Amino acid sequence: YTAAATVRKLYEMKLSIPCIDTICNAADKSTENQSIEEISKCIEIAANLKIPYVRIHSGAFENIEEGAENTARIIEKVLETAEKKGITILVETSGIFCNTSVLRDLLNRFACDNLAALWDMHCPYFHANEQADDTIKNLGAYIKHVHIKDAVMNDDGIEYCIIGEGKLPIGEMMLGLRSVNFDGFISLEWVPEWCEELDDMEIIFSQFVNY
């Protein structure tokens, strides 16, 4: 209801919101109707707030091919609305799309300007042992937005850490983005539970804005 005022306020603060993240699992057929409803609402919000992208996520699924088909079916139901509203749907390289060749095939299937990729740098590298060069070869100019978080692998699994303190080959990934002339945003992903001393993100954010 206050979209216009919000857009004006963001403009005055020289801020912009590049992407809205949906929380549904597009690979899950049992929640297809709910997913379509959520994505459609996010497209509407994005259009009102002049946000260019809406991200969808297809989580872990036992049968990758089936999960990809379920995702494609949902995309078919919401893509026309996204086109009319001038919104681009971004499919994240996580879950069943950690292997970015699977995502490439999905995007090629639609070949639509309003459907692209969100490169979550962490997931293909740590969960699919995929190097930056391979991701760039598979997705290239499809990449419109980036999520980044660093980590190390230990006996207990993945341990998240501050950017630059982990094993993510950030330099190679940045060179990959440069090779496809990426000029979008890179979004730092962080969950307070990953680091106890960062449990009050509101204070940290307010300090950052003031700075």
Disulfide bonds with the S-S distance in Angstrom:
none
